[in-house]
Amino acid sequence: MKPTLIPLGRFGQPAEVASVVLMLATNGYLNGQTINVNGGWYMS
């Protein structure tokens, strides 16, 4: 996939994915959610 096809125009960085993983690991209130970390490629 070309980065220009991604709405943000670039591939994600590992730190961006890691920040979401950290949030999910430390948040005791959030449950049963699907979190899409994909630069806006899929929006529900």
Biopython code that builds the backbone (N, CA, C, O; Angstrom):
import numpy as np
from Bio.PDB.StructureBuilder import StructureBuilder

atoms = [
    (1, "MET", "N", (0.858, -1.184, 0.000)),
    (1, "MET", "CA", (0.000, 0.000, 0.000)),
    (1, "MET", "C", (0.900, 1.242, 0.000)),
    (1, "MET", "O", (1.864, 1.324, 0.761)),
    (2, "LYS", "N", (0.578, 2.171, -0.838)),
    (2, "LYS", "CA", (1.337, 3.414, -0.898)),
    (2, "LYS", "C", (0.897, 4.342, 0.227)),
    (2, "LYS", "O", (-0.301, 4.448, 0.494)),
    (3, "PRO", "N", (1.837, 5.024, 0.901)),
    (3, "PRO", "CA", (1.451, 5.954, 1.971)),
    (3, "PRO", "C", (0.483, 7.034, 1.508)),
    (3, "PRO", "O", (-0.280, 7.563, 2.317)),
    (4, "THR", "N", (0.499, 7.369, 0.224)),
    (4, "THR", "CA", (-0.401, 8.422, -0.259)),
    (4, "THR", "C", (-1.859, 7.979, -0.253)),
    (4, "THR", "O", (-2.757, 8.819, -0.314)),
    (5, "LEU", "N", (-2.111, 6.657, -0.179)),
    (5, "LEU", "CA", (-3.480, 6.156, -0.119)),
    (5, "LEU", "C", (-4.046, 6.208, 1.295)),
    (5, "LEU", "O", (-5.258, 6.101, 1.479)),
    (6, "ILE", "N", (-3.180, 6.373, 2.297)),
    (6, "ILE", "CA", (-3.611, 6.485, 3.683)),
    (6, "ILE", "C", (-4.066, 7.925, 3.908)),
    (6, "ILE", "O", (-3.336, 8.848, 3.545)),
    (7, "PRO", "N", (-5.241, 8.153, 4.490)),
    (7, "PRO", "CA", (-5.738, 9.517, 4.651)),
    (7, "PRO", "C", (-4.758, 10.486, 5.333)),
    (7, "PRO", "O", (-4.727, 11.665, 4.983)),
    (8, "LEU", "N", (-3.964, 10.014, 6.294)),
    (8, "LEU", "CA", (-2.980, 10.905, 6.919)),
    (8, "LEU", "C", (-1.739, 11.097, 6.063)),
    (8, "LEU", "O", (-0.913, 11.963, 6.353)),
    (9, "GLY", "N", (-1.599, 10.291, 5.001)),
    (9, "GLY", "CA", (-0.507, 10.480, 4.063)),
    (9, "GLY", "C", (0.822, 9.871, 4.473)),
    (9, "GLY", "O", (1.843, 10.178, 3.859)),
    (10, "ARG", "N", (0.846, 9.019, 5.490)),
    (10, "ARG", "CA", (2.091, 8.385, 5.917)),
    (10, "ARG", "C", (1.772, 7.137, 6.721)),
    (10, "ARG", "O", (0.661, 6.964, 7.222)),
    (11, "PHE", "N", (2.775, 6.268, 6.833)),
    (11, "PHE", "CA", (2.634, 5.094, 7.673)),
    (11, "PHE", "C", (2.748, 5.508, 9.131)),
    (11, "PHE", "O", (3.401, 6.502, 9.448)),
    (12, "GLY", "N", (2.117, 4.753, 10.014)),
    (12, "GLY", "CA", (2.203, 5.026, 11.444)),
    (12, "GLY", "C", (3.563, 4.659, 12.000)),
    (12, "GLY", "O", (4.263, 3.802, 11.461)),
    (13, "GLN", "N", (3.924, 5.317, 13.079)),
    (13, "GLN", "CA", (5.184, 5.047, 13.761)),
    (13, "GLN", "C", (4.930, 4.077, 14.913)),
    (13, "GLN", "O", (3.839, 4.074, 15.482)),
    (14, "PRO", "N", (5.921, 3.255, 15.265)),
    (14, "PRO", "CA", (5.741, 2.324, 16.386)),
    (14, "PRO", "C", (5.315, 3.021, 17.680)),
    (14, "PRO", "O", (4.530, 2.460, 18.445)),
    (15, "ALA", "N", (5.808, 4.210, 17.935)),
    (15, "ALA", "CA", (5.446, 4.940, 19.158)),
    (15, "ALA", "C", (3.964, 5.306, 19.168)),
    (15, "ALA", "O", (3.356, 5.380, 20.235)),
    (16, "GLU", "N", (3.382, 5.533, 18.005)),
    (16, "GLU", "CA", (1.960, 5.865, 17.932)),
    (16, "GLU", "C", (1.100, 4.657, 18.299)),
    (16, "GLU", "O", (0.085, 4.797, 18.980)),
    (17, "VAL", "N", (1.502, 3.488, 17.853)),
    (17, "VAL", "CA", (0.783, 2.274, 18.208)),
    (17, "VAL", "C", (1.017, 1.957, 19.681)),
    (17, "VAL", "O", (0.087, 1.565, 20.387)),
    (18, "ALA", "N", (2.249, 2.125, 20.148)),
    (18, "ALA", "CA", (2.580, 1.837, 21.545)),
    (18, "ALA", "C", (1.785, 2.714, 22.508)),
    (18, "ALA", "O", (1.418, 2.252, 23.588)),
    (19, "SER", "N", (1.515, 3.948, 22.149)),
    (19, "SER", "CA", (0.750, 4.823, 23.041)),
    (19, "SER", "C", (-0.679, 4.328, 23.198)),
    (19, "SER", "O", (-1.263, 4.463, 24.273)),
    (20, "VAL", "N", (-1.252, 3.756, 22.144)),
    (20, "VAL", "CA", (-2.598, 3.189, 22.243)),
    (20, "VAL", "C", (-2.563, 1.921, 23.098)),
    (20, "VAL", "O", (-3.453, 1.707, 23.922)),
    (21, "VAL", "N", (-1.555, 1.092, 22.910)),
    (21, "VAL", "CA", (-1.417, -0.118, 23.720)),
    (21, "VAL", "C", (-1.275, 0.241, 25.190)),
    (21, "VAL", "O", (-1.892, -0.396, 26.044)),
    (22, "LEU", "N", (-0.474, 1.250, 25.498)),
    (22, "LEU", "CA", (-0.300, 1.684, 26.884)),
    (22, "LEU", "C", (-1.619, 2.189, 27.470)),
    (22, "LEU", "O", (-1.952, 1.871, 28.612)),
    (23, "MET", "N", (-2.358, 2.961, 26.705)),
    (23, "MET", "CA", (-3.646, 3.464, 27.181)),
    (23, "MET", "C", (-4.598, 2.313, 27.485)),
    (23, "MET", "O", (-5.286, 2.327, 28.506)),
    (24, "LEU", "N", (-4.640, 1.313, 26.597)),
    (24, "LEU", "CA", (-5.529, 0.175, 26.818)),
    (24, "LEU", "C", (-5.094, -0.658, 28.019)),
    (24, "LEU", "O", (-5.936, -1.184, 28.748)),
    (25, "ALA", "N", (-3.796, -0.780, 28.227)),
    (25, "ALA", "CA", (-3.274, -1.583, 29.331)),
    (25, "ALA", "C", (-3.486, -0.914, 30.682)),
    (25, "ALA", "O", (-3.584, -1.600, 31.699)),
    (26, "THR", "N", (-3.559, 0.402, 30.710)),
    (26, "THR", "CA", (-3.650, 1.111, 31.989)),
    (26, "THR", "C", (-5.053, 1.623, 32.296)),
    (26, "THR", "O", (-5.302, 2.095, 33.406)),
    (27, "ASN", "N", (-5.962, 1.542, 31.351)),
    (27, "ASN", "CA", (-7.314, 2.048, 31.558)),
    (27, "ASN", "C", (-8.206, 0.915, 32.072)),
    (27, "ASN", "O", (-8.466, -0.045, 31.347)),
    (28, "GLY", "N", (-8.668, 1.021, 33.304)),
    (28, "GLY", "CA", (-9.500, -0.007, 33.886)),
    (28, "GLY", "C", (-10.980, 0.162, 33.588)),
    (28, "GLY", "O", (-11.772, -0.709, 33.948)),
    (29, "TYR", "N", (-11.373, 1.228, 32.957)),
    (29, "TYR", "CA", (-12.785, 1.513, 32.715)),
    (29, "TYR", "C", (-13.237, 1.121, 31.308)),
    (29, "TYR", "O", (-14.393, 0.747, 31.107)),
    (30, "LEU", "N", (-12.339, 1.204, 30.348)),
    (30, "LEU", "CA", (-12.667, 0.916, 28.950)),
    (30, "LEU", "C", (-12.725, -0.595, 28.739)),
    (30, "LEU", "O", (-11.831, -1.325, 29.165)),
    (31, "ASN", "N", (-13.783, -1.053, 28.081)),
    (31, "ASN", "CA", (-13.867, -2.479, 27.751)),
    (31, "ASN", "C", (-14.761, -2.680, 26.542)),
    (31, "ASN", "O", (-15.632, -1.860, 26.250)),
    (32, "GLY", "N", (-14.533, -3.782, 25.844)),
    (32, "GLY", "CA", (-15.375, -4.153, 24.720)),
    (32, "GLY", "C", (-15.335, -3.206, 23.535)),
    (32, "GLY", "O", (-16.332, -3.056, 22.828)),
    (33, "GLN", "N", (-14.207, -2.573, 23.309)),
    (33, "GLN", "CA", (-14.092, -1.624, 22.207)),
    (33, "GLN", "C", (-13.107, -2.129, 21.163)),
    (33, "GLN", "O", (-12.185, -2.880, 21.482)),
    (34, "THR", "N", (-13.299, -1.723, 19.935)),
    (34, "THR", "CA", (-12.329, -1.949, 18.877)),
    (34, "THR", "C", (-11.659, -0.619, 18.598)),
    (34, "THR", "O", (-12.320, 0.358, 18.248)),
    (35, "ILE", "N", (-10.365, -0.587, 18.752)),
    (35, "ILE", "CA", (-9.599, 0.639, 18.526)),
    (35, "ILE", "C", (-8.821, 0.450, 17.219)),
    (35, "ILE", "O", (-7.971, -0.435, 17.124)),
    (36, "ASN", "N", (-9.107, 1.265, 16.235)),
    (36, "ASN", "CA", (-8.415, 1.193, 14.942)),
    (36, "ASN", "C", (-7.291, 2.217, 14.921)),
    (36, "ASN", "O", (-7.533, 3.423, 14.965)),
    (37, "VAL", "N", (-6.073, 1.729, 14.854)),
    (37, "VAL", "CA", (-4.898, 2.610, 14.774)),
    (37, "VAL", "C", (-4.380, 2.449, 13.344)),
    (37, "VAL", "O", (-3.526, 1.605, 13.071)),
    (38, "ASN", "N", (-4.913, 3.279, 12.434)),
    (38, "ASN", "CA", (-4.630, 3.036, 11.014)),
    (38, "ASN", "C", (-4.581, 4.315, 10.175)),
    (38, "ASN", "O", (-4.724, 4.250, 8.954)),
    (39, "GLY", "N", (-4.391, 5.425, 10.779)),
    (39, "GLY", "CA", (-4.240, 6.653, 10.002)),
    (39, "GLY", "C", (-5.507, 7.116, 9.301)),
    (39, "GLY", "O", (-5.443, 7.865, 8.327)),
    (40, "GLY", "N", (-6.650, 6.676, 9.791)),
    (40, "GLY", "CA", (-7.912, 7.101, 9.186)),
    (40, "GLY", "C", (-8.362, 6.243, 8.029)),
    (40, "GLY", "O", (-9.335, 6.578, 7.354)),
    (41, "TRP", "N", (-7.666, 5.127, 7.781)),
    (41, "TRP", "CA", (-8.016, 4.262, 6.672)),
    (41, "TRP", "C", (-9.401, 3.686, 6.839)),
    (41, "TRP", "O", (-10.139, 3.561, 5.862)),
    (42, "TYR", "N", (-9.776, 3.330, 8.064)),
    (42, "TYR", "CA", (-11.098, 2.785, 8.353)),
    (42, "TYR", "C", (-11.726, 3.623, 9.450)),
    (42, "TYR", "O", (-11.155, 3.759, 10.531)),
    (43, "MET", "N", (-12.882, 4.180, 9.186)),
    (43, "MET", "CA", (-13.601, 4.952, 10.181)),
    (43, "MET", "C", (-15.010, 4.413, 10.272)),
    (43, "MET", "O", (-15.673, 4.198, 9.257)),
    (44, "SER", "N", (-15.465, 4.196, 11.495)),
    (44, "SER", "CA", (-16.830, 3.664, 11.644)),
    (44, "SER", "C", (-17.774, 4.756, 12.091)),
    (44, "SER", "O", (-18.966, 4.507, 12.272)),
]
sb = StructureBuilder()
sb.init_structure("model")
sb.init_model(0)
sb.init_chain("A")
sb.init_seg("    ")
for serial, (resi, resn, name, xyz) in enumerate(atoms, 1):
    if name == "N":
        sb.init_residue(resn, " ", resi, " ")
    sb.init_atom(name, np.array(xyz, "f"), 0.0, 1.0, " ", f" {name:<3s}", serial, name[0])
structure = sb.get_structure()
